[in-house]
């Protein structure tokens, strides 16, 4: 039996975030990033902390379990369920909102959030970042931040398995 997690006020759906987004002052600079975040490691925390520093609030789009499987991360991934991953990420002070999305890309979520800044890790060239055109059309900026060298979930899984 899967244990129940306590509620967390940082966890949203697209539908529950929409009214909140409408109430946010326009001068509040929203930053958006997304990913699987299967096993949280220093590289994740570093990227999220630097992303949050680019604005007033960080919205994290979290790939659902089904979308992680479709991304071909391997037959055993994700190792942690989406609810567990969301709960851990919501526990970080640099993360203000977590929204799980089930699509193959976060494009629809980016359209709903309307961030001022869109961030991905440095393994993504700016011109390849999904949602770049949406954010730039709204006058926002798109950033590809350098990754902390030596950290990846895939590498961590390999090391654990020996």
C-alpha positions as CSV (number, residue, x, y, z in Angstrom):
1,X,0.0,0.0,0.0
2,X,1.3,3.4,-0.9
3,X,1.6,5.8,2.0
4,X,-0.3,9.1,1.9
5,X,1.6,12.3,1.8
6,X,0.4,15.3,3.8
7,X,-1.1,18.2,1.8
8,X,1.3,20.9,0.6
9,X,0.1,24.5,-0.3
10,X,2.7,24.7,-3.1
11,X,1.1,21.9,-5.1
12,X,-1.3,23.0,-7.9
13,X,-3.0,21.8,-11.0
14,X,-3.3,24.0,-14.1
15,X,-6.9,24.6,-13.2
16,X,-6.2,25.6,-9.5
17,X,-3.2,27.7,-10.6
18,X,-5.2,29.7,-13.2
19,X,-7.2,31.9,-10.7
20,X,-4.0,32.5,-8.6
21,X,-2.2,33.6,-11.8
22,X,-4.9,36.2,-12.5
23,X,-4.5,37.6,-8.9
24,X,-0.7,38.0,-9.1
25,X,0.4,41.6,-9.6
26,X,1.8,42.1,-13.1
27,X,5.1,43.4,-11.6
28,X,5.7,40.1,-9.9
29,X,8.2,38.4,-12.1
30,X,7.4,34.7,-12.6
31,X,10.1,32.3,-13.6
32,X,9.2,28.9,-15.1
33,X,11.2,25.7,-15.5
34,X,10.3,22.1,-15.9
35,X,11.6,18.6,-15.7
36,X,11.3,15.1,-14.3
37,X,13.3,15.6,-11.1
38,X,13.2,11.8,-10.5
39,X,15.9,11.7,-7.8
40,X,16.7,15.1,-6.5
41,X,20.5,15.9,-6.5
42,X,22.8,18.9,-6.1
43,X,22.6,19.7,-9.8
44,X,18.8,20.1,-9.5
45,X,19.0,22.3,-6.4
46,X,21.6,24.5,-7.9
47,X,19.6,25.0,-11.1
48,X,16.4,25.7,-9.3
49,X,18.1,28.1,-6.9
50,X,19.6,30.1,-9.8
51,X,16.3,30.0,-11.7
52,X,14.4,31.4,-8.7
53,X,17.0,34.2,-8.4
54,X,15.9,35.5,-11.8
55,X,12.5,36.6,-10.5
56,X,10.0,36.8,-7.6
57,X,8.5,33.3,-7.8
58,X,9.5,30.0,-9.4
59,X,6.8,27.8,-11.0
60,X,8.0,24.3,-11.6
61,X,6.3,22.2,-14.2
62,X,6.8,18.5,-13.2
63,X,6.5,15.7,-15.8
64,X,3.9,13.2,-14.8
65,X,4.8,9.5,-14.4
66,X,3.3,8.8,-17.8
67,X,5.2,11.6,-19.5
68,X,8.5,10.5,-17.9
69,X,7.9,7.0,-19.4
70,X,7.2,8.5,-22.8
71,X,10.5,10.4,-22.6
72,X,12.3,7.1,-22.8
73,X,14.2,7.6,-19.5
74,X,14.2,3.8,-19.2
75,X,11.7,1.1,-18.3
76,X,12.1,1.5,-14.6
77,X,11.7,5.3,-14.6
78,X,10.5,7.2,-12.8
79,X,11.8,5.7,-9.6
80,X,9.7,8.0,-7.5
81,X,6.0,8.6,-8.2
82,X,4.9,12.0,-9.4
83,X,3.2,12.8,-6.0
84,X,6.5,12.0,-4.2
85,X,8.6,14.0,-6.6
86,X,6.2,17.0,-6.3
87,X,6.1,16.8,-2.5
88,X,10.0,16.8,-2.3
89,X,10.3,19.7,-4.8
90,X,7.6,21.7,-3.0
91,X,9.7,21.4,0.2
92,X,12.5,23.5,-1.4
93,X,12.4,27.2,-0.4
94,X,13.4,28.2,-3.9
95,X,10.3,26.6,-5.4
96,X,7.0,28.5,-5.0
97,X,4.6,26.5,-7.1
98,X,4.6,22.9,-8.5
99,X,2.3,21.9,-11.3
100,X,2.3,18.3,-12.7
101,X,1.7,18.1,-16.4
102,X,0.9,15.0,-18.5
103,X,1.7,16.2,-22.0
104,X,5.0,15.4,-23.8
105,X,6.1,19.0,-23.6
106,X,5.2,21.8,-21.2
107,X,4.0,24.1,-23.9
108,X,0.3,24.3,-22.8
109,X,1.4,24.8,-19.2
110,X,3.7,27.6,-20.3
111,X,0.8,29.2,-22.1
112,X,-1.3,29.0,-18.9
113,X,1.4,30.3,-16.6
114,X,2.6,33.1,-18.8
115,X,6.0,33.4,-17.2
116,X,8.3,36.4,-17.5
117,X,11.4,34.1,-17.6
118,X,11.7,30.6,-19.0
119,X,14.6,28.6,-17.8
120,X,16.2,25.3,-18.8
121,X,19.5,23.7,-18.0
122,X,22.6,24.4,-20.2
123,X,22.1,21.1,-22.1
124,X,19.3,22.9,-23.9
125,X,20.2,25.6,-26.4
126,X,17.9,28.6,-26.1
127,X,16.5,28.1,-29.6
128,X,15.4,24.5,-28.7
129,X,13.6,25.4,-25.5
130,X,9.9,24.5,-25.8
131,X,7.8,27.6,-25.2
132,X,10.5,30.1,-26.1
133,X,8.3,31.7,-28.8
134,X,5.4,32.1,-26.3
135,X,7.5,33.7,-23.6
136,X,9.3,36.0,-26.0
137,X,6.0,37.1,-27.7
138,X,4.9,38.2,-24.2
139,X,8.1,40.3,-23.8
140,X,9.8,37.7,-21.6
141,X,13.2,36.2,-21.6
142,X,14.5,32.7,-22.1
143,X,17.6,31.4,-20.4
144,X,19.7,28.3,-20.6
145,X,21.7,28.1,-17.4
146,X,25.0,26.2,-17.1
147,X,24.6,22.8,-15.3
148,X,26.6,21.9,-12.2
149,X,29.2,19.5,-13.6
150,X,29.1,15.9,-12.6
151,X,25.5,15.5,-11.5
152,X,22.7,13.7,-13.4
153,X,19.9,11.4,-12.3
154,X,20.9,8.8,-15.0
155,X,24.5,8.9,-13.7
156,X,23.3,8.5,-10.1
157,X,21.1,5.5,-11.0
158,X,24.1,3.9,-12.7
159,X,26.3,4.5,-9.7
160,X,23.6,3.0,-7.3
161,X,23.3,-0.1,-9.4
162,X,27.1,-0.5,-9.4
